[in-house]
């Protein structure tokens, strides 16, 4: 049975909310550029599923489906913070 139905996007919304969380604290000069960077980072981590995310995605319960996007959002937020430290946006 396939749990991850393509019509239901609550997991993607959760992941994006987590990814965009640094914007509340960092206060970038250019919100649009920051949002585009975060969107791209999230999609990269969500599609490629690097170490950690791929292990979570291997489970096929509804919790795993939500958690893999949550962790992709955490990875995106962490990368954005590092990018912003090196090159202030």
C-alpha positions, -999 to 999 in steps of 0.1 A, spaced: 0 0 0 14 34 -10 12 59 19 27 89 2 -1 101 -19 9 129 -43 -24 148 -37 -16 153 0 11 179 5 10 185 42 45 169 46 59 194 20 43 223 39 58 211 72 93 208 56 91 243 41 80 258 74 110 243 91 133 254 62 120 290 64 124 292 102 158 309 101 142 339 83 125 347 116 158 351 134 184 360 107 166 391 93 182 390 58 186 422 37 169 404 8 140 382 18 132 372 -18 167 359 -25 167 341 9 133 325 1 145 313 -33 177 299 -18 158 281 9 133 267 -16 161 254 -38 179 239 -8 148 222 4 139 207 -30 175 194 -33 175 177 0 139 164 -5 147 149 -39 182 136 -33 176 124 2 211 124 16 223 104 46 198 105 74 168 114 52 172 83 31 171 61 62 139 78 74 124 76 39 130 38 39 102 35 64 68 37 48 46 47 77 28 81 77 53 92 104 82 85 82 66 104 53 63 135 75 96 131 92 117 129 60 105 163 49 109 177 84 146 166 84 150 179 48 138 213 62 163 211 90 192 204 66 180 233 44 179 256 74 213 246 85 228 251 51 212 284 47 226 296 81 261 285 70 257 302 36 244 334 53 274 334 77 299 331 49 281 354 24 256 377 42 224 379 21 
